[in-house]
Amino acid sequence: MDNILSVIYIMNKIILFPSVYAHVINGLLILFAFIMLCKNYSKIGILEPYKFIMLLLVFSMAVGIHGLSHLGLEKIYGYNPLNFIYK
């Protein structure tokens, strides 16, 4: 029970920061892009290699920026979403 109360306290504390909103929006956009990728796989599979590599690099940059956002949330606010799973 104490763990749940501490999580609620932390969430109420960091929900006030704009960087948290930016992080959540970034994650939702990556999820949307992944869903669109899966739905349109037949069109993406026939792309010429250069365009396919560019598409993969853009997706890689999006995931990398999202990972850096996780690092910032962990370092500055002490928030690690994996604590819900592994504690």
PyMOL commands that set and color helices and strands:
alter all, ss='L'
color gray80, all
select helices_A, chain A and resi 2-14+18-39+41-45+49-77+83-86
alter helices_A, ss='H'
color red, helices_A
deselect
rebuild
show_as cartoon
